[in-house]
Every structure is written in structure tokens, then in C-alpha cells.
Amino acid sequence: MSQPTNPTPPPINPYDVRELRRPGMSTTSKVFLGLGVGCAVILMLCCGGLGFSGYALVRIAKNSTVHDPRQIEDILDEIVTIQVPDSLTPTIGINVDLPVLGPFLKGVLYQDAKKKSMLLVGRFNPSFANRDTFETQLRSSVEERDSEDIEVSESESLDMKIHDEPAHFSIARGTGRESHEESWEVIGQFEALDGGPAILIFKGRTVDFTKDQVLDMLKSMN
């Protein structure tokens, strides 16, 4: 029995992030887009009975991205006020509003011209998942999609208050496993302006940012 010349293609996996990766996107842009996809999956797990398919949620996350610098800055201002270093410019923003349910996820990504340094700030609606779930998903998305990890040589914690609520940051210094460039890596949790759980991720080369500059950026948050 002869085989058909044009076999039926395999079914599309709605959670396959590769479909959302555009040619020329930087690693950090893929990380950022991955956060939206990952959080869409969280929403499906939390609200699977509300009639949203996994594929629909992933498409919503993809279609909610913006590239206009002013829109990106507006999204950041809705989360937190922060003095972003001049060398980092708005790259991409995401603002997910779900039909009937309302605001779900918002965040921004800033990068330098060479895409060697980045600042990511994201905020999640606490009605759909608790802080631990949100933090775990964001950390997982970054770890899975960021091709450059660092060998940490030193680290310290910074505790302060943002919007009159406790905020915690982990500040690490280390060398890239592939590039061998020394960088800062900051991951922190805080309360957004509207009281929702938020996270900040910063990665910057030590040749471009001193420790004082990193601390000044974090302490400017209010």
C-alpha cells in the first residue's frame, strides 16, 4: 500500500513557545515573552473551568505585547517608580487583560544597545495565583530560557520598604559560564503600586555598572 505524498502534519502543541519566537529576538526578549506564556499556563491551571483553552491564553499573552517606548514607560509607572539607568531603553512591554476577568499580567523589559544588560519588572494579579506560584513561575521561565548563567562569586541581600511594604532583593556578582564576562544579577520581590505581587530581575555587566549604581537603582524604587 503506497504512502500519501502529503502526510497530515502532527498536531500543534499550544504550549510550544517556539511558535512565539521571532527571528532576531534577543535572548532576554525570549525570556520576557516566555513569562507571559508561562503565566498564561498558570491561569489555565487556576481558572480552567472558566472556558479558556490553553491555546487561547497563550495567544492572548502574545497579542498583549507593546513596543512603543511611551506605552512601556506607562506600564512601568503602573507597577513602580524607579530610576532606570540611562543606558537601558524600553524594549518590550506586556499588559494582559482577560475578557470578563480583567487585568492579569503586566511587565516591561529594558535593555542596553548591545543587549548585554537588562531590567525586567513584572506584576501579577493575586486573584489568580498566590505569590509563591507567581515567583516560582517567573524564576522557572528565566532559568529555562536564558542561555547565559553566571558562576556566583559573591552575593548579599537587601531588605527595604517599597510602597510601605517589605521588599527583598538578592544581589549576586559572578562570571558568565559562556562569555566569561563579570556581571551583576539581581532578583527581588516587592508589592506593586496597586498592592499586587511584583518581581524585578536585573542583569548588568560590572564594566557598565558599579555596585553603587545598582544599589542606587534599587533604592530609587517607590
Contacts in CASP RR format, 6 or more apart in sequence:
PFRMAT RR
TARGET T0000
AUTHOR 0000-0000-0000
METHOD contacts of the structure
MODEL  1
MSQPTNPTPPPINPYDVRELRRPGMSTTSKVFLGLGVGCAVILMLCCGGL
GFSGYALVRIAKNSTVHDPRQIEDILDEIVTIQVPDSLTPTIGINVDLPV
LGPFLKGVLYQDAKKKSMLLVGRFNPSFANRDTFETQLRSSVEERDSEDI
EVSESESLDMKIHDEPAHFSIARGTGRESHEESWEVIGQFEALDGGPAIL
IFKGRTVDFTKDQVLDMLKSMN
12 19 0 8 1.000
14 53 0 8 1.000
14 54 0 8 1.000
14 55 0 8 1.000
14 58 0 8 1.000
15 37 0 8 1.000
15 41 0 8 1.000
15 54 0 8 1.000
15 58 0 8 1.000
17 30 0 8 1.000
17 33 0 8 1.000
17 34 0 8 1.000
17 37 0 8 1.000
17 145 0 8 1.000
20 33 0 8 1.000
20 34 0 8 1.000
20 37 0 8 1.000
20 58 0 8 1.000
20 62 0 8 1.000
21 30 0 8 1.000
21 33 0 8 1.000
25 33 0 8 1.000
26 111 0 8 1.000
26 115 0 8 1.000
27 115 0 8 1.000
27 145 0 8 1.000
27 146 0 8 1.000
27 147 0 8 1.000
27 148 0 8 1.000
28 91 0 8 1.000
28 109 0 8 1.000
28 111 0 8 1.000
28 115 0 8 1.000
28 118 0 8 1.000
28 120 0 8 1.000
28 146 0 8 1.000
28 203 0 8 1.000
29 91 0 8 1.000
29 92 0 8 1.000
29 109 0 8 1.000
30 145 0 8 1.000
31 120 0 8 1.000
31 141 0 8 1.000
31 142 0 8 1.000
31 145 0 8 1.000
31 146 0 8 1.000
32 91 0 8 1.000
32 92 0 8 1.000
32 93 0 8 1.000
32 94 0 8 1.000
32 109 0 8 1.000
32 120 0 8 1.000
33 61 0 8 1.000
33 62 0 8 1.000
33 65 0 8 1.000
33 92 0 8 1.000
33 94 0 8 1.000
34 141 0 8 1.000
34 145 0 8 1.000
35 94 0 8 1.000
35 105 0 8 1.000
35 120 0 8 1.000
35 122 0 8 1.000
35 137 0 8 1.000
35 138 0 8 1.000
35 141 0 8 1.000
35 142 0 8 1.000
36 61 0 8 1.000
36 94 0 8 1.000
36 96 0 8 1.000
36 105 0 8 1.000
36 141 0 8 1.000
37 58 0 8 1.000
37 61 0 8 1.000
37 62 0 8 1.000
37 141 0 8 1.000
38 61 0 8 1.000
38 137 0 8 1.000
38 141 0 8 1.000
39 61 0 8 1.000
39 96 0 8 1.000
39 104 0 8 1.000
39 105 0 8 1.000
39 124 0 8 1.000
39 134 0 8 1.000
39 137 0 8 1.000
39 138 0 8 1.000
40 54 0 8 1.000
40 57 0 8 1.000
40 58 0 8 1.000
40 60 0 8 1.000
40 61 0 8 1.000
40 96 0 8 1.000
41 54 0 8 1.000
41 57 0 8 1.000
41 58 0 8 1.000
41 137 0 8 1.000
42 128 0 8 1.000
42 129 0 8 1.000
42 133 0 8 1.000
42 134 0 8 1.000
42 137 0 8 1.000
43 52 0 8 1.000
43 57 0 8 1.000
43 98 0 8 1.000
43 104 0 8 1.000
43 128 0 8 1.000
43 129 0 8 1.000
44 52 0 8 1.000
44 53 0 8 1.000
44 54 0 8 1.000
44 57 0 8 1.000
46 128 0 8 1.000
46 129 0 8 1.000
47 101 0 8 1.000
47 128 0 8 1.000
50 100 0 8 1.000
50 101 0 8 1.000
52 98 0 8 1.000
60 96 0 8 1.000
60 98 0 8 1.000
61 94 0 8 1.000
61 96 0 8 1.000
61 105 0 8 1.000
64 94 0 8 1.000
64 95 0 8 1.000
64 96 0 8 1.000
64 97 0 8 1.000
64 105 0 8 1.000
65 92 0 8 1.000
65 93 0 8 1.000
65 94 0 8 1.000
66 72 0 8 1.000
66 75 0 8 1.000
66 92 0 8 1.000
66 93 0 8 1.000
66 94 0 8 1.000
66 95 0 8 1.000
67 91 0 8 1.000
67 92 0 8 1.000
67 93 0 8 1.000
69 89 0 8 1.000
69 90 0 8 1.000
71 93 0 8 1.000
72 90 0 8 1.000
72 91 0 8 1.000
72 92 0 8 1.000
72 93 0 8 1.000
72 108 0 8 1.000
72 110 0 8 1.000
73 90 0 8 1.000
73 108 0 8 1.000
75 93 0 8 1.000
75 94 0 8 1.000
75 95 0 8 1.000
75 106 0 8 1.000
75 107 0 8 1.000
75 108 0 8 1.000
76 82 0 8 1.000
76 84 0 8 1.000
76 90 0 8 1.000
76 107 0 8 1.000
76 108 0 8 1.000
76 121 0 8 1.000
78 106 0 8 1.000
78 123 0 8 1.000
78 192 0 8 1.000
78 193 0 8 1.000
78 194 0 8 1.000
79 106 0 8 1.000
79 107 0 8 1.000
79 108 0 8 1.000
79 121 0 8 1.000
79 122 0 8 1.000
79 123 0 8 1.000
79 192 0 8 1.000
79 193 0 8 1.000
79 198 0 8 1.000
80 121 0 8 1.000
80 162 0 8 1.000
80 163 0 8 1.000
80 190 0 8 1.000
80 192 0 8 1.000
80 193 0 8 1.000
80 198 0 8 1.000
80 221 0 8 1.000
80 222 0 8 1.000
81 193 0 8 1.000
81 220 0 8 1.000
81 221 0 8 1.000
81 222 0 8 1.000
82 121 0 8 1.000
82 217 0 8 1.000
82 220 0 8 1.000
82 221 0 8 1.000
83 216 0 8 1.000
83 217 0 8 1.000
83 220 0 8 1.000
84 110 0 8 1.000
84 119 0 8 1.000
84 217 0 8 1.000
85 119 0 8 1.000
85 209 0 8 1.000
85 213 0 8 1.000
85 217 0 8 1.000
87 112 0 8 1.000
87 113 0 8 1.000
87 117 0 8 1.000
87 208 0 8 1.000
88 110 0 8 1.000
88 111 0 8 1.000
88 112 0 8 1.000
88 117 0 8 1.000
88 118 0 8 1.000
88 119 0 8 1.000
89 110 0 8 1.000
89 111 0 8 1.000
89 112 0 8 1.000
89 113 0 8 1.000
90 108 0 8 1.000
90 109 0 8 1.000
90 110 0 8 1.000
91 109 0 8 1.000
91 110 0 8 1.000
91 111 0 8 1.000
92 108 0 8 1.000
92 109 0 8 1.000
93 106 0 8 1.000
93 107 0 8 1.000
93 108 0 8 1.000
93 109 0 8 1.000
94 105 0 8 1.000
94 106 0 8 1.000
94 107 0 8 1.000
94 108 0 8 1.000
95 103 0 8 1.000
95 105 0 8 1.000
95 106 0 8 1.000
95 107 0 8 1.000
96 103 0 8 1.000
96 104 0 8 1.000
96 105 0 8 1.000
96 106 0 8 1.000
97 103 0 8 1.000
97 104 0 8 1.000
98 104 0 8 1.000
101 128 0 8 1.000
102 125 0 8 1.000
103 125 0 8 1.000
104 124 0 8 1.000
104 125 0 8 1.000
104 128 0 8 1.000
105 122 0 8 1.000
105 123 0 8 1.000
105 124 0 8 1.000
105 125 0 8 1.000
106 122 0 8 1.000
106 123 0 8 1.000
107 120 0 8 1.000
107 121 0 8 1.000
107 122 0 8 1.000
107 123 0 8 1.000
108 120 0 8 1.000
108 121 0 8 1.000
108 122 0 8 1.000
109 118 0 8 1.000
109 119 0 8 1.000
109 120 0 8 1.000
110 118 0 8 1.000
110 119 0 8 1.000
110 120 0 8 1.000
111 117 0 8 1.000
111 118 0 8 1.000
111 119 0 8 1.000
112 118 0 8 1.000
112 208 0 8 1.000
116 181 0 8 1.000
116 204 0 8 1.000
116 205 0 8 1.000
116 208 0 8 1.000
117 183 0 8 1.000
117 203 0 8 1.000
117 204 0 8 1.000
117 205 0 8 1.000
117 208 0 8 1.000
117 209 0 8 1.000
118 201 0 8 1.000
118 202 0 8 1.000
118 203 0 8 1.000
118 204 0 8 1.000
119 200 0 8 1.000
119 201 0 8 1.000
119 202 0 8 1.000
120 200 0 8 1.000
120 201 0 8 1.000
120 202 0 8 1.000
121 198 0 8 1.000
121 199 0 8 1.000
121 200 0 8 1.000
121 201 0 8 1.000
122 138 0 8 1.000
122 198 0 8 1.000
122 199 0 8 1.000
122 200 0 8 1.000
123 192 0 8 1.000
123 194 0 8 1.000
123 196 0 8 1.000
123 197 0 8 1.000
123 198 0 8 1.000
123 199 0 8 1.000
124 134 0 8 1.000
124 196 0 8 1.000
124 197 0 8 1.000
124 198 0 8 1.000
125 196 0 8 1.000
126 134 0 8 1.000
126 195 0 8 1.000
126 196 0 8 1.000
126 197 0 8 1.000
129 137 0 8 1.000
131 189 0 8 1.000
131 197 0 8 1.000
134 197 0 8 1.000
134 199 0 8 1.000
135 189 0 8 1.000
135 197 0 8 1.000
135 199 0 8 1.000
138 199 0 8 1.000
138 201 0 8 1.000
139 187 0 8 1.000
142 201 0 8 1.000
147 178 0 8 1.000
148 176 0 8 1.000
148 177 0 8 1.000
148 178 0 8 1.000
148 179 0 8 1.000
149 176 0 8 1.000
149 177 0 8 1.000
150 172 0 8 1.000
150 174 0 8 1.000
150 175 0 8 1.000
150 176 0 8 1.000
150 177 0 8 1.000
150 183 0 8 1.000
150 185 0 8 1.000
151 174 0 8 1.000
151 175 0 8 1.000
151 176 0 8 1.000
151 177 0 8 1.000
152 172 0 8 1.000
152 173 0 8 1.000
152 174 0 8 1.000
152 185 0 8 1.000
153 173 0 8 1.000
153 174 0 8 1.000
153 175 0 8 1.000
154 172 0 8 1.000
154 173 0 8 1.000
154 174 0 8 1.000
155 170 0 8 1.000
155 171 0 8 1.000
155 172 0 8 1.000
155 173 0 8 1.000
156 170 0 8 1.000
156 171 0 8 1.000
157 168 0 8 1.000
157 169 0 8 1.000
157 170 0 8 1.000
157 171 0 8 1.000
158 168 0 8 1.000
158 169 0 8 1.000
158 170 0 8 1.000
158 171 0 8 1.000
158 215 0 8 1.000
158 218 0 8 1.000
159 166 0 8 1.000
159 167 0 8 1.000
159 168 0 8 1.000
159 169 0 8 1.000
160 167 0 8 1.000
160 169 0 8 1.000
160 218 0 8 1.000
160 219 0 8 1.000
161 167 0 8 1.000
162 190 0 8 1.000
162 191 0 8 1.000
162 221 0 8 1.000
162 222 0 8 1.000
163 190 0 8 1.000
163 191 0 8 1.000
163 192 0 8 1.000
163 193 0 8 1.000
163 195 0 8 1.000
163 222 0 8 1.000
165 190 0 8 1.000
165 191 0 8 1.000
165 195 0 8 1.000
167 188 0 8 1.000
167 189 0 8 1.000
167 190 0 8 1.000
167 191 0 8 1.000
167 221 0 8 1.000
168 188 0 8 1.000
168 189 0 8 1.000
168 190 0 8 1.000
169 186 0 8 1.000
169 187 0 8 1.000
169 188 0 8 1.000
169 200 0 8 1.000
169 218 0 8 1.000
170 186 0 8 1.000
170 187 0 8 1.000
170 188 0 8 1.000
171 184 0 8 1.000
171 185 0 8 1.000
171 186 0 8 1.000
171 214 0 8 1.000
171 215 0 8 1.000
171 218 0 8 1.000
172 184 0 8 1.000
172 185 0 8 1.000
172 186 0 8 1.000
173 182 0 8 1.000
173 183 0 8 1.000
173 184 0 8 1.000
173 185 0 8 1.000
173 206 0 8 1.000
173 211 0 8 1.000
174 182 0 8 1.000
174 183 0 8 1.000
174 185 0 8 1.000
175 181 0 8 1.000
175 182 0 8 1.000
175 183 0 8 1.000
176 182 0 8 1.000
176 183 0 8 1.000
181 205 0 8 1.000
181 207 0 8 1.000
182 205 0 8 1.000
182 206 0 8 1.000
182 207 0 8 1.000
183 203 0 8 1.000
183 204 0 8 1.000
183 205 0 8 1.000
183 206 0 8 1.000
184 202 0 8 1.000
184 203 0 8 1.000
184 204 0 8 1.000
184 205 0 8 1.000
184 206 0 8 1.000
184 209 0 8 1.000
184 211 0 8 1.000
184 214 0 8 1.000
185 202 0 8 1.000
185 203 0 8 1.000
185 204 0 8 1.000
186 200 0 8 1.000
186 201 0 8 1.000
186 202 0 8 1.000
186 203 0 8 1.000
186 214 0 8 1.000
186 218 0 8 1.000
187 199 0 8 1.000
187 200 0 8 1.000
187 201 0 8 1.000
188 199 0 8 1.000
188 200 0 8 1.000
188 201 0 8 1.000
189 197 0 8 1.000
189 198 0 8 1.000
189 199 0 8 1.000
189 200 0 8 1.000
190 198 0 8 1.000
190 199 0 8 1.000
190 200 0 8 1.000
190 221 0 8 1.000
191 197 0 8 1.000
191 198 0 8 1.000
192 198 0 8 1.000
200 218 0 8 1.000
200 221 0 8 1.000
202 214 0 8 1.000
202 217 0 8 1.000
END
